[in-house]
Amino acid sequence: MIQPPANNSELLSIAIKSLDDLLTARNVPPEPLDSLASVEGFANLYKTLVEVRNAIMAITTGDQPFQGSTYYFFLLASILAVET
């Protein structure tokens, strides 16, 4: 069983690791860890980032499950509009 964080610094470290995993890990859980789900706003942020991640992964693998979805069209347009 995972121990709850002892302090805010530890909680922040867990949150950073969780968000980093969203960007770099091959597989991530669809819901945030229990210790982070209780942090105001984190669960919504995590779920939104999981949706963005899934959309990007679908696009990069050639899947097009989002045809007709304006949300994902504008999401893709926004991603492509970002200057590097």
Buried (B, 14 or more C-beta within 10 A) or exposed (E): EEEEBEEEEEBEEBBEEBBEEBEEEEEBEEEBBEBBEEBEEBBEBBEEBBBBBBBBEBBEEEEEEBEEEEEBEEBBEEEEEEEE
